[in-house]
Amino acid sequence: MVYTHDAYHPYAVALEVTLACNMRCLHCGSYATGQNRSKPLSLDEWKGVIDDLKRLKTEVITLSGGEPFVYKHWRELIKYIRKAPKAQVSLISNGYTVTEADVIFMKKMGVSHVGFSLDGDEKTHDYIRQTPGAFQRLMHTIYLCQKHDFKFSIVSSINKINYGVREKILDVMLKNKIKYWQVQIVNSFGRAGELQDQMLLSHQQYTQLVEDIATWQEKYSHRVRIMPADSIGYCHPVTDHMLGESEWQGCNAGLYVIGIEANGNVKGCLSLQDDRFRAGNVRERSLIEIWNDDSCFAYTRLYDETKMQGSCQGCDTAGQCKAGCLGMAYSVHGSIHENSYCYKKIKEKEKSVIKAA
């Protein structure tokens, strides 16, 4: 029996195996604490979800959180995912509790990679993470991965607090011979939303960061691959060049990616924290039924670019861009039809101001 949707395919899926975390990061969009969500899925329920993902022919499964390494069954889930037919499995982590035995286990099981969060130099990283010693623990984890030739990447979420040390993050990458770096900006869900004035980049900072990434890519391409995340862009020669062979075609939530929260709630992307984006719950309907129901993901599958607002209104690439990263758009503007964090529109506005002057 064919379970996949005719038009869409859940290529990559993120499983929030627990909301519990051993840190209290200031920029946490999901407001993770030491506690899991109420009524979390059991190990057997997670295995049922994975069975459905295999039927849906999902190719990449990422264990996320919270902090996935504090979830006591993370090894069992990896073993289950890696049973035939095999899907790639990865993790997103703060790196604080990872041991050498963990690294050896992941390599043995064929885990494709782990993405570790790095928020600045030692002082800044520890402050944002609200965890003294977090930076040094992460550096030790990086050492263990390199010792065992286990693939990992660094993920940096740029905000007002660490904007001034962004080049120091690059220095850490180069000094430690780290090969992969994903750069994104912080949206305004969770704690970052409560601290929006302290966290959210100004438009000037945002465009400078975009230009920095473009410069770094050209200058250091032989040493580190720098990958801008979905919150960077869109539809401008500078950002198109940054994406390489990829071309921005709008948010992939509910089209080619989905996220499942620890309590079974399904969303097009785990970054879409608002309940408006809840597509259903795997305890109420099977994941396959939810995926094959276009109404569950109407915000992308039935996206209407004629409803564009603000700086997106009247844009000649609205049909392609679709307001960029919807997590960024909605968290800042409360709308999926407006995203002021657009390099193209900010630069156009700057040009018009100069011309008027």
N, C-alpha and C positions, 0 to 999 in steps of 0.2 A: 504493500500500500504506500502511495506517495503522500507524504505529510506536508511537504513544503508549499508555501504560497506561490501562486503562478508568477507574481510580479516581484516579490521580495524574498530575501533569504537572510536568516539570522546568522550571518557569517561569524560575528564575534559577540560573546555574551559575558557580562560581568556578574558574578555572584557575590553579593554582600553576605558572606558566610556568618558574620557577626557584626553588630554595630559597636560592640565593646572595643575599647582601645586603651592602651597603656600611656597615652599622651592626651593633652588637652589643647591641641593646636589652635591658635587664634584665628586661622583662616579656614577651619574645618567647615565645609558646606553641609555636612550631615549632622553636625553638632554631636559627634561621638564623645562618649564618656566611658567610665568603667563598666557600664551596664549594657546588656544586649537589648534588643527590642522585646516587647512583651510577646509571649507566645511564639517563640522562634521555631523555625522548621527543625525537625529532628534529623538525624543522620539519614534515616531511611527515606524521609521526605525529600531530602536533598538528592539522594540517589534516584528517586523517581523523577525529579526535575532533570537530572543528567540523562536519564533514559529518554525523556522527551526531546532533549537537545540533540541527542544522537539521531533520533528519528527525523528531526528537522535538519539534519546534516550540518550542524554547527561545527565550524572548523577551529575556532579559538575560544577557550573558556578561561576566564581570568578570575582568580579568587581574590576578593577585595574585602574591605571593611568600612568602618572600624579598622582593626588590625588583624589580618587573617592568621598571623602566627600565634595569636592568643586563643584562637578557636581550637578546641582540643581534638577535633577530628580532621584537621587539615590534611594530615598524611593519608587517612583513609579515603578522603575525597579525591586526592591526586591519584591514588592507586585505582580507584573506581573509574575515573575519567580516562585513564591511560589503558584501560581494557579495550580490546577490539570491539567495534571499529574505533581506532584511536583519533582523538582530537588533540590539538596542541593545548597545553595548559601553562598558564603563567600566573604570577602573583603581583600585587601592588602592596608595598610594605614601607614602614618607617625604618626597618632594619635594626631595631633596638634589641630584640631578643634572639636574633638568628644565630645559631651555633654552627660550628664546623660540621657536626653530625647532620644538621639540617641541610647544609649546602651539599654534602656528599649524597644524602638521600635524594635531593631534588635532581642532581645530575644523573644519578643512577636511574631514576624514574623517567628521565627524558623531559623534565620541565624545560620549556623553551627559554624562559628568562624570568627575572624578577625586576620590577621597576621600583627603585628606592627613592624616597623623597629627600631632596636637599634644598634647604631654604636660604642658605647664605653662608657666610664665614661662621666660625665656631660661635661667636657671641650672638649673632643674629639668629642662626639656626636654633640654638638652645632657647632663645627668648621666644621665638614664634612657636616652637614646640612645647614651651612651658615645662621643659624637662632638662635639668642640668646634666651634662654628660652625653646628651643625645648625639651631638656631632661626633665625638670620639668613638662612641659605640658604632655609629654608622661607618666611620672610616675603617674600623676593625672588620665589620661585615664585608666591606668592599675588598679588603685585603684577603679575606677567606675565599671570596668568589674568584678573585684573580689567582690565588694559590691553586685552586682546583679547576681553573679554566672553565668556570661556569658563567654563562652569559648573563649580564645585567645591564640595566640602563639607569640613568638618573632623571628624575622628574622634578622640575622646579616651578613652583607657582609664584609668579612675581606679583608683588603688591607694594603699597607705599612704604611698608616697613623695610623690605629688602631690596627695593628698587635701587637704592644708592650703593648696594654691594653686589649688584648683578655681575660686574666684571670680576669680583672676587670669587663668585661661583664658577665662572669660566676658568679662573686660575686653578681652582681645586680640580676641575675636570682635566686640565692640561697637565698639572703637576702629578696627578695620580694615574695618568694615561687611561682615563675612562673614555670609552669609544662612542657611547650613545647618550644623547642629552635631549630630553623633551622639555620644551619651554612653553608654559601657558600662563594665563593671567587669572587672578582670583575673581570669582563672581560674587554675588551678594546673597547667597543662601547661608543658612546656619549662623555660626559665630561671625563669619565674615560679614554677614548682613547686619548683625547687631553692631559691628565695629566698622560699618561702611566708610565713615569719614577717615578712619585710620588705615583702611585696607584698599579701597578702590582707587586704582590709578587714575590720574587726570588724563585727559585726552592727549595732552602734550607728552606726558610720560609714556603713554601707550604708543604713540607714533615713533618716539625715540627708541623704544624697546624694539619695535618692528625693524627699524633701520639698523639697530645694533645687531640683531639676529642676522639680517642680510649681510652685513659686513663680516660678522664672525664666520658665517658659512663660507664666504669666499676666502677668507684669510686662513682658516684652520681646517678646511675640508679634509686635508690629509691626516689630521690628528683626531678629530672628533666629528661625528655626524650629528648635526643639530637639527632637531625636528620640531617645527612649530605645531602646537596643538590646535584644536578646532576653534579656540578663542582668539586666534591670530588670523587676520585677513581683512577683506575678501575681495576677489574680482578686480585686482589692480596689478599692473605689471610687476611691481616690487614683491607683492605677496604671492603672485602666481609663480614667480621665479623661485621663491623660497620653498614652495611645495614640490618643486621638481616635476616629475611626470604626473603627479596627482593634480586633479583639477577640482576646485571647490564646486560642489553641486548641491549645496544645502545640507542641513543637519541630517545625519543618518539614523537618528533615534527612531526605532520602530520600523525602519526600512531594512537595515543591514546589521543593526546592533540592538540589543536589549539589555536590561538590567533587572535582577531579581533581588529584592531586599530580604533581610533575614527572617521576616515574618511571612514571606511568600508573596508580597506585593510585586507586581510586574510593572516595569516602566520602560519606556523606550531607551532611557539612559539613566544611570544612577545619579548623574549630575542634576537631573530634573527633580528637585526635592519637593516641589509643591504637589499636593494630592490631586491637583487638577490633572496631572499626567499619569495617574494610576490607571493602568489598563485592565486590572483585574487581580485576582489572587489565585495561586495554584491550588489552594484548598477548595476554592469555589468552582473553578473551571480548569480543565487541563491546560498546560502551557501551549499545547498544539492548537486548541480551540481559540485561546486568546490571540495567538499569533496570526491565525487565519481570519480574524475578525477585523476588517479595516477600520471599523468605528472605534476600536480600542486605541488606535494610533492615528486618529484623524488629524492631529496637530502637525503631522508630517505627510501622511499618505494623501490627505485631502487638503493640503496647504493651499490657501487662497492668497496669492500675491497682490490681488487687487485691494486688499485691506491694509496695505502698508501704511505706517504712521510715522510721524516725526521725520528724522533725517532720511529714513528709508522710503518715504513717500515720493513717488515720481522717479525713483532710481531706474536707470536704463538696464541694470542687471538684476533687478528684483526677482525675476523669474528663475534665475540661476542661483542667486545667493540665498534667497528665502530667509533673510534676516540673520544669516550666519549661525553661530552657536546659540541654540534656543535656550540653553541654560543661562548663558550670559544675558541674552535679551530679556528673558522673563524675570530673572532675579533683580535686574536693574530697573526695568521699565514696567514690569507687570503685564507685558504683552509679548506675543510671539511674532509681532509684525513691526517691531522697532528695535534696532540695536545700534546705539551710538558709538560702540567700539568697533568702528569700521575705518581702516586706514584710508581707503578710497574717499569716503565722504569727509573725513577730517581734513585731508589734504586739499580737497576741492574747496572747502570752507576757508582754509587758510589762504588759498590763492585768490578767492573772491574778496577777502578782507584787504589783502595787499593791493589788489587792483583798484578797489574803491578808494584806498588811501592815496 
